[in-house]
Every structure is written in structure tokens, then in C-alpha cells.
Amino acid sequence: MIDGTFYGKLVLKHESGEMEIDSRPSDAIALALRYEAPVFVQEKVMDEAGIVIPEESEEEFNPFSEQEEEPHGLTTMEVLQKQLKQAIKDERYEDAARIRDEINKLGQSN
């Protein structure tokens, strides 16, 4: 990872040795999954960009499920933006990403 950009490399082993090919990480991971090959990540990258997903995160995300009170007078966009700020503050980045996606969907539909 350099300046927030992820880089990947495929290491192909064959009879005459190894070959390294620069690759987008998403492509390298897709190939590794398809061929059941191991995926290695530098510890520094995991420290900087890794997240721990709690088991309860596997449930379908509902941005309104954690509301203490029903929002009065706020638009859906305002509620989502408030929840996004709180998720970031609480370092719940997986939830923040989902909320961001909901905000983007809402913005595209308007």
C-alpha cells in the first residue's frame, strides 16, 4: 500500500521456476480464490487497512435499526449522514462503509 493505494502481485510457480506479475489486488484475489491458492498480505497493510468484522456484522445492515428515537423533522439523507459521522467516530468502519453506500444510492436516485 502506497499513499492509500493498494498494489498486488501474482506469483506463478511452474516447472522452470517462478514468475511475478504486477496485478490489481482484486484480480489477484479473484484468481487465488478460483484456483484455491493462498493469499498473502504484508503485515503493514493489515495494520493500516485491515478491519475486524464482528460476527453480528453478518446480519443485513439496516441504518435505522440503531436509532434510539425516531428522527423527527430529519430527511433520510440527514439521518444517514449523522449515522455515518457516529460510525466513524466509534471506529465502526464496516458500518460506515455501508452507510456511505446507502448515501450514494440515495444521492443517485435524486
Secondary structure as UniProt FT lines:
FT   TURN            3..4
FT   STRAND          8..14
FT   TURN            15..16
FT   STRAND          17..23
FT   HELIX           25..34
FT   TURN            35..36
FT   HELIX           43..49
FT   HELIX           55..58
FT   TURN            63..66
FT   HELIX           76..89
FT   TURN            90..91
FT   HELIX           93..109
//
